[in-house]
Amino acid sequence: MPTVDDILEHIGEFHLFQKQTFFLLALLSCAFTPIYVGIVFLGFTPDHHCRSPGVAELSQRCGWSPAEELNYTVPGLGSADEVSFLSQCMRYEVDWNQSTLDCVDPLSSLAVNRSHLPLSPCEHGWVYDTPGSSIVTEFNLVCVHSWMLDLFQSVVNVGFFIGAVGIGYLADRFGRKFCLLVTILINAISGVLMAISPNYAWMLVFRFLQGLVSKAGWLIGYILITEFVGLGYRRTVGICYQIAFTVGLLILAGVAYALPNWRWLQFAVTLPNFCFLLYFWCIPESPRWLISQNKNAKAMKIIKHIAKKNGKSVPGSLQSLTADEDAGMKLNPSFLDLVRTPQIRKHTLILMYNWFTSSVLYQGLIMHMGLAGDNIYLDFFYSALVEFPAAFIIILTIDRIGRRYPWAVSNMVAGAACLASVFIPDDLQWLKITVACLGRMGITMAYEMVCLVNAELYPTYIRNLAVLVCSSMCDIGGIITPFLVYRLTDIWLEFPLVVFAVFGLVAGGLVLLLPETKGKALPETIEDAENMQSSGCLPGSNPDMRATGWLQQFGVPTRGLGMAEDAGKNTAAVLWGHKDRRSVVSRCARKTAAALGDALGSGESKRRLVVSGDRLVRETKF
């Protein structure tokens, strides 16, 4: 019986319907950006100092400039770090309303040396050097309350972690479309409620709700678009879906510049989510999910709609459907399967560390840029631009060079760039920006590569569980990153970059311990996954698994291969249909034919298949 991939080959793997659906879901990916990295603008911390009663009136009476007012009334003695702490979090215990204060040096009449004057914490709020507002300036999240800004970002990552697990299960249980619309609705409502929150506590609650549904909605969109397209387009469409997130970064920088008030900014990035509710009429349910639920009639109805949209028709021979998986091969996944055998255990630990590192470096570099940059809008915009070449480099290299080396190099480049930035003097700003952009491009590549490779290293029955467990470390990294960045910068501004450098360099080295997955079929069993370290055209050690696994990689049905002639035809068809047939034919035709002969257990069958493969090589014209 035909599968959805078989039918898509006839009605269009990436035609009008898929392109329209991709555009709509890409908008969803754009809208996720402000939730993931919006803290750069929502939580912007400007220069500030304690508000002291009477200072404004004295400054007006004496005609001080802003610089003179700060010099006369704000503490600022000792080392550079102490100056920062004193000027931002302490004030002189002085009655600025007394008439004996002089305009030239008002504190000279109270003490010969200012360092002898008593200091006290800010009791009357702060004065912020910014024309706009952020959650920091409105709720005074500075000094002893600065940890509350860290919590603001951490709580959304807690929501990511819980939502990805819980709603991911619901999407498999109740359908992609239903869960997508529910997450969009909750995200929109909680975003608006956050914009009108009367206090920090309520804002934190609605921030958590946004995290609970927003990443899950983004993941459902990713799943939907990859399930609507044909096998040959899934990887490219998945990368382009992530590029849409980068477009959201550019849009966010412009909107934040136009709306410096955090409440209006929150409204602006939230309201488009209500428009996404129109997807109820624009995007159908995934036919693959319907088939998995034995709703074949509904699935065929949607497939016919896709065919009509693409200007095609479903052939009569493909009117009956079956799921892609063999029902007789069902196995129950277990967490222990991720660590039970040596190679899979190694894969799991390395992938978990790389997910963690990618999240910490990606979010951490963006947060650090907001602290260290002179113009956060331009710095944010420029650093976002480098994500486009990162995506195109991945597309160009993964099928030519492979996954492992570009992935390892990207991690090492990110780590080396962080380390180099520490030693670049501030007067070489152009060099500092260049190195920072290089690091951002490296970690962007690493982030996208770990998404791709994670699924390629595990056998089918634990693949979803493996991706879920390993990627959960991404959210764990996101939870600790704000504390890592904001608390370490209190010690030394460049301290987080040193930590990032260590994380990135170690991650790059660990990637080299993983097997290369380029040109290898997805493993079907634990044995296949354990044997992936060996090279060659065909995965695994069992002849039947090598042959059928290689054919399945290129979409050839392998059920019922009982005749040598049929197997030879299938081999020829896949080799001719593959886009890289020149290299595939020359490298793998004979090996595939021989392996199929071994699988069929007949010397004569093997001889016929080898001849078939050799003839294909001779007769193929490029």
Rosetta blueprint (number, residue, H / E / L):
1 M L
2 P L
3 T L
4 V H
5 D H
6 D H
7 I H
8 L H
9 E H
10 H H
11 I H
12 G L
13 E L
14 F L
15 H L
16 L H
17 F H
18 Q H
19 K H
20 Q H
21 T H
22 F H
23 F H
24 L H
25 L H
26 A H
27 L H
28 L H
29 S H
30 C H
31 A H
32 F H
33 T H
34 P H
35 I H
36 Y H
37 V H
38 G L
39 I H
40 V H
41 F H
42 L H
43 G L
44 F L
45 T L
46 P L
47 D L
48 H E
49 H E
50 C E
51 R L
52 S L
53 P L
54 G L
55 V H
56 A H
57 E H
58 L H
59 S H
60 Q H
61 R H
62 C H
63 G L
64 W L
65 S L
66 P H
67 A H
68 E H
69 E H
70 L H
71 N H
72 Y H
73 T H
74 V L
75 P L
76 G L
77 L L
78 G L
79 S L
80 A H
81 D H
82 E H
83 V H
84 S H
85 F H
86 L H
87 S H
88 Q H
89 C H
90 M E
91 R E
92 Y E
93 E L
94 V L
95 D L
96 W L
97 N L
98 Q L
99 S L
100 T L
101 L L
102 D L
103 C L
104 V L
105 D L
106 P H
107 L H
108 S H
109 S H
110 L L
111 A L
112 V L
113 N L
114 R H
115 S H
116 H H
117 L L
118 P L
119 L E
120 S E
121 P E
122 C L
123 E L
124 H L
125 G L
126 W E
127 V E
128 Y E
129 D L
130 T L
131 P L
132 G L
133 S E
134 S L
135 I H
136 V H
137 T H
138 E H
139 F H
140 N L
141 L L
142 V L
143 C H
144 V H
145 H H
146 S L
147 W H
148 M H
149 L H
150 D H
151 L H
152 F H
153 Q H
154 S H
155 V H
156 V H
157 N H
158 V H
159 G H
160 F H
161 F H
162 I H
163 G H
164 A H
165 V H
166 G H
167 I H
168 G H
169 Y H
170 L H
171 A H
172 D H
173 R H
174 F H
175 G L
176 R H
177 K H
178 F H
179 C H
180 L H
181 L H
182 V H
183 T H
184 I H
185 L H
186 I H
187 N H
188 A H
189 I H
190 S H
191 G H
192 V H
193 L H
194 M H
195 A H
196 I L
197 S L
198 P L
199 N L
200 Y H
201 A H
202 W H
203 M H
204 L H
205 V H
206 F H
207 R H
208 F H
209 L H
210 Q H
211 G H
212 L H
213 V H
214 S H
215 K H
216 A H
217 G H
218 W H
219 L H
220 I H
221 G H
222 Y H
223 I H
224 L H
225 I H
226 T H
227 E H
228 F H
229 V L
230 G L
231 L H
232 G H
233 Y H
234 R H
235 R H
236 T H
237 V H
238 G H
239 I H
240 C H
241 Y H
242 Q H
243 I H
244 A H
245 F H
246 T H
247 V H
248 G H
249 L H
250 L H
251 I H
252 L H
253 A H
254 G H
255 V H
256 A H
257 Y H
258 A H
259 L L
260 P L
261 N E
262 W H
263 R H
264 W H
265 L H
266 Q H
267 F H
268 A H
269 V H
270 T H
271 L L
272 P H
273 N H
274 F H
275 C H
276 F H
277 L H
278 L H
279 Y H
280 F H
281 W H
282 C H
283 I L
284 P L
285 E L
286 S L
287 P H
288 R H
289 W H
290 L H
291 I H
292 S H
293 Q L
294 N L
295 K L
296 N H
297 A H
298 K H
299 A H
300 M H
301 K H
302 I H
303 I H
304 K H
305 H H
306 I H
307 A H
308 K H
309 K H
310 N L
311 G L
312 K L
313 S L
314 V L
315 P L
316 G H
317 S H
318 L H
319 Q L
320 S L
321 L L
322 T L
323 A L
324 D L
325 E L
326 D L
327 A H
328 G H
329 M H
330 K L
331 L L
332 N L
333 P L
334 S L
335 F H
336 L H
337 D H
338 L H
339 V L
340 R L
341 T L
342 P H
343 Q H
344 I H
345 R H
346 K H
347 H H
348 T H
349 L H
350 I H
351 L H
352 M H
353 Y H
354 N H
355 W H
356 F H
357 T H
358 S H
359 S H
360 V H
361 L H
362 Y H
363 Q H
364 G H
365 L H
366 I H
367 M H
368 H H
369 M H
370 G H
371 L H
372 A H
373 G L
374 D L
375 N L
376 I H
377 Y H
378 L H
379 D H
380 F H
381 F H
382 Y H
383 S H
384 A H
385 L H
386 V L
387 E H
388 F H
389 P H
390 A H
391 A H
392 F H
393 I H
394 I H
395 I H
396 L H
397 T H
398 I L
399 D L
400 R L
401 I L
402 G L
403 R L
404 R H
405 Y H
406 P H
407 W H
408 A H
409 V H
410 S H
411 N H
412 M H
413 V H
414 A H
415 G H
416 A H
417 A H
418 C H
419 L H
420 A H
421 S H
422 V H
423 F H
424 I L
425 P L
426 D L
427 D L
428 L L
429 Q H
430 W H
431 L H
432 K H
433 I H
434 T H
435 V H
436 A H
437 C H
438 L H
439 G H
440 R H
441 M H
442 G H
443 I H
444 T H
445 M H
446 A H
447 Y H
448 E H
449 M H
450 V H
451 C H
452 L H
453 V H
454 N H
455 A H
456 E H
457 L L
458 Y L
459 P L
460 T H
461 Y H
462 I H
463 R H
464 N H
465 L H
466 A H
467 V H
468 L H
469 V H
470 C H
471 S H
472 S H
473 M H
474 C H
475 D H
476 I H
477 G H
478 G H
479 I H
480 I H
481 T H
482 P H
483 F H
484 L H
485 V H
486 Y H
487 R H
488 L H
489 T H
490 D H
491 I H
492 W L
493 L L
494 E L
495 F H
496 P H
497 L H
498 V H
499 V H
500 F H
501 A H
502 V H
503 F H
504 G H
505 L H
506 V H
507 A H
508 G H
509 G H
510 L H
511 V H
512 L L
513 L L
514 L L
515 P L
516 E L
517 T L
518 K L
519 G L
520 K L
521 A L
522 L L
523 P L
524 E L
525 T L
526 I H
527 E H
528 D H
529 A H
530 E H
531 N L
532 M L
533 Q L
534 S L
535 S L
536 G L
537 C L
538 L L
539 P L
540 G L
541 S L
542 N L
543 P H
544 D H
545 M H
546 R H
547 A H
548 T H
549 G H
550 W H
551 L H
552 Q H
553 Q H
554 F L
555 G L
556 V L
557 P L
558 T L
559 R L
560 G L
561 L L
562 G L
563 M L
564 A H
565 E H
566 D H
567 A H
568 G H
569 K H
570 N H
571 T H
572 A H
573 A H
574 V H
575 L H
576 W H
577 G H
578 H L
579 K L
580 D L
581 R H
582 R H
583 S H
584 V H
585 V H
586 S H
587 R H
588 C H
589 A H
590 R H
591 K H
592 T H
593 A H
594 A H
595 A H
596 L H
597 G H
598 D H
599 A H
600 L H
601 G L
602 S L
603 G H
604 E H
605 S H
606 K H
607 R H
608 R H
609 L H
610 V H
611 V H
612 S H
613 G H
614 D H
615 R H
616 L H
617 V H
618 R H
619 E H
620 T L
621 K L
622 F L
